[in-house]
Amino acid sequence: MKCITGTSNRVLEVDLGTRSFSVYIVSREERRQWLGAKGLGLKLVYDRMPMNADPLGPDNMVALMPGVLMGTGAPCSGRFHAVTRSPMTGIMTSSSCGGPFGMQLKTAGWDGLLIRGQSSDPVIVRVDSEGVVFEDARPFWGMNISESQKAMVHGKESALVIGPAGEKGVVFANVASGHRFLGRGGIGAVLGAKKVKGIVAEGGNFTIAPASPKAFSRVKKRGNAYIQRNETSAVGLRNYGTNMNLNPGNEANILPVHNFQAGRHDRSFELSGEMTKDIHDTRYHTCKPCTILCGHSGNYSGTRMPVPEFETTVLLGTNLGLFDREQNVEFNRICFEQGMDTISAGGILAWVMEASEKGLVSTALRFGSPEGIREALMSMAAKEGFGAEMAMGTRYLARRYGGRSFAMEVKGLEMAAYDPRGCVGQGLAYAVANRGACHLSAYLVALEVYFGLLNRHSTRSKAEFVCFLENLTCVINSLQSCQFTMFAYTLEPPLSKYTPDFILSLLMRYVPKLAIGLMDFSLYTRLWTSVMGERMSSAEILKAGERIHVLERYMNTCMGISRQDDRLPERLLTEGRRGDDKKRTVPLEKMLHAYYRLRGYDRNGIPEGKLLKRLGIKAAG
């Protein structure tokens, strides 16, 4: 078995139309500027894809990119990234995924896979250390996710597969790698339009070794130690999974209920991670390698099933007025097998329930009732009846039938499970996130609610921390590490850990630049340096994160995005939550102006030429 030190810098470029492939060699400068995974994927697509490419046409490209940490055994590094133009939003989307596919691609000797063109017939793309072989996928067309995985994968191979929803062009169709997903933005629909049922990788030809083994061993040990002693990662996530957020969210009145009409419900605890652990005999069901162990399975009526993640639990649970764990698992299973994003599916169902109550559409779907939900999910996946319209997303439905005021989406992407009227910085993060209403672009709710370091109802310092977290998140998604490591890697270093919370809070609120300058995220920098054998300072690596974020924004503006799109649903701007006596809304405009100024965007939200020049981004021709 051969050994790759750091990265191979070899990327496969596949053309489905001509059934051919070539190899692109990533330069040292590209690697330092764009790091890998998300960043490098964006840059490679930007250099090759017309900005007016039809998301479901042959010119759209999909980049599948493992990061520099993949295969090294770094904590929580078993993740890869996908980048493409979304059929749901019409702009760029990206997604991070666990599961086995990334490791197989990396150990086959590839640092990325670029897919362009369109096949005339259903196809399987098989990747090994020699390149690509194309196989007939017609026998597998129509299979659900589990059936496809069993039929396509042999031995130690792993696959990315789409379900019936991707084949039918459901705009929020996802892609499965084992029991994990490229979830948001409709990447499954893009592959379905290209007639790609699955991409199978056979790795194991190469081992991955860090350039500086001793330094890597030290930083890996420190990273694991930080994770093991951090309360969020080692206690909350490990014991209760992402549903550790449910009870605190309900207590803070930010848990979506009845399509974001309310922020809490007396029965919400029934879906909590604590109750799930107590009743369903949960066990670990995680990505590999993983130190945090947030993924779980549980015993549901005698069958061991994946425990739904927090976003699924809320969007297909409390936001529909439903609190039955068995039903929640069943709805999650249907979305899994059909290949649909649970956040968007839940957001669409909530809009339809409210629109039905208001007489805008005629369905039997109602808040608090599970009746018809299974059938609605299946009709969406099959694009049959009214399901064909639901399959186009909330924005489409509201434009067609009315109800824009309660369409809970940003840039066409349904909102995740945090009500920003109780954490206004998260509202700014939603509004400006590059892929739409994304909670993972800048997870400000942690600082506002879970750690209480920023006043959650004040606009003070929110623009500064959104910018910082966007940049740092791009670094994490480009190395690529799990975003949950951020809690341990930034809060466990001595300066953060031993500074009293009230002092940290004062610094963050009143001198945010100083507070951000004092934040120690150098463990990510040391991971990069030890794996690649090239020194980068924390300032340089954070600038790379800024470069990646701004490139994605610039690509979006080339696709038509501007200030008018950096908005929130009308409900959040004009209507207070039930249960909030002060009827707070999100004061977006003030924060948005400050954000643009800090980012170097003009008043219309477009990156200015001097910003592009400073970051080394060449303007589109």
C-alpha positions, 0 to 999 in steps of 0.5 A: 500500500502506498502512502500519501503525505498530506494531500495528493493534490490530484482531482478527477474531472469527469464529463458525463456527456462524453463519458471521459475523465482527466486529472487536474493537479492542485498547485501549492498556491491554490492549496494555501489560498483555498485550503481544501474541501469547501474552499477548493471546491468553490474555486475549482467550480468558479474557474470552470462553470458559467455563472449563468449555468442552469442548476439542472442543466449540463453546465452545472458542476458538482464538486465532491471534496475531502479535506486535508484532514481526511484519512489522518485520524484527526479528531472528527475528520471523517467528513467531505464537502459538496459544492454546486448551484442549487435548483432550490435557490438558484445560487451556490449551495454547499454541504458537509457530510460524514459517512464512508464515501469521503474516506474511500475517495481520499484513500483511492488517491483523489483529493476531489471529484468534479462532475460536469455534463449530463448523461443520456441514460441513468449511470453509476460513476465508479471511481478507483485509483486508476480513474473512472468507469461508467456503468448502466444504472437503469436496473437501480433507477427507482430504488430507495436509498437503502436498496440502492446502497445494498445493490451498488456497493460491493466489498469495501466500496462506499457510495453516494446515492440519490433516492426517488426524490432526486430522480424526480427533481425534487428541489430539496432532494439530498444525497446519502453516504451511509446514514449521513447526507449532503442535506441542503439545497437540492444536490440530489436533484442536480445529480438526478438531472445528470442521471447519476444514480450513484457514485461508488468509490473503492479506496484502500490503495493509499494511506494518508500520513501527516508531513510532521508526524510528531507535531501532528500527534501532539496537536491530535492529543490536545484536540482530543483532550479539549473535546473530552473535557468540554461540557458541550461535546463530552456531555451534551452531544455525547449523551443526548446528541443534537437534541440536547438543544431542545429543552434549552431552546424551549426554555429560551422561547426560540423553539419553532412551534406551529410554523414559527408562530410560537417559541415554546410548547409545554410538550416539547420535552417529550422529544428531548434528547434526555427523554429519548436516551431514557426511553429508547436505549440509545447507542452511538451511531456516528461518523468515523473517526469521531471523538464527540459521538453525537450520532445515536440510534435507538430502539423504537418498537423493537427496531433499532433506528437512527435518532432524528437530529435536532433540526429534524425533530423540531421541523417535523415535530414541534413546528408541526405541533407534533410530539410523538417520538415514534411518528418523528422517527417514521417521518425521518425514515421516509425522508431518508429512504426517498432522499429528501432534506428533512428541514425543507420537508418540515418547513414546507409541511408547516407552510401548507398547514397554515395555508390550509387553515387560512384557506389559501390551499385545500388540504387536510393537513393541520397543526397537531395532527399526523394525519396525511403527513406520510402521504404528503411526504410520499407525494412530494418524493414522487411529485404526484398531485399537490405533492408536485407543487410542494416538491418545489419548495415554500418560496414557490408555493407562497408565490403561487398561492399567497402567504408570503408573510408566513413563508419561513425561507430565506433565498428559497431555503427553508429555515432551520430550528431557531427562532431569531426573535429570541436571538437576533444575531442568529437572525442576521446570520440567517439573512446573509448566509450564502446558501439561504436560511442556514444555521451553520454559516454562523452559529451565533445562537450558541453565544447568544442563548446556550452560553449567554455571552452576548445579549440575545436581544441586542444588536450590539457586536452581532455583525462582528461576530457573524463575520468572524464565525462565517470566516472560521466556519469556512476554515473548518469546512475546508480543512475539513473537520466537524463543526462541533469541534468549534466548541472545544477548540475555541472554549477550552484553550486556557485564555477562554477557559479561565477568563470569568464569563462576565469578563468574556461577555463584557469584552465580546459585547463592548470591544468585539474586535479585541475579544475576537483577536484574543480568541484562540482557534490555533488548534485548527492552524496547527492541524493544517501545519502538521499535516501539510508541512507548511506553516500558516499563521492563524491570521493567514488561515482566517484570511483564507476563510474570509476569501472562501466566504467572499468568493461564494458571496461574489458567485451568488451576486453574479447569479443575481443576489443583492441586498433585497435577498438578504432578508428574513421572513415577514413574520420575524420582522413584524410579528411577535411570538406567542408567549412573548409579552414584549412581542419582539421582532428582529431589528435586521436593517441596523445589523445588515448595514454594519455587516456590509461595512465590515465585510467590504460590500457596497450598500447593495451587498455586492463585494467591492473591487478593492475587497476582491483585489485584497483577497486575490479573487479575479472578477468574473469575465 
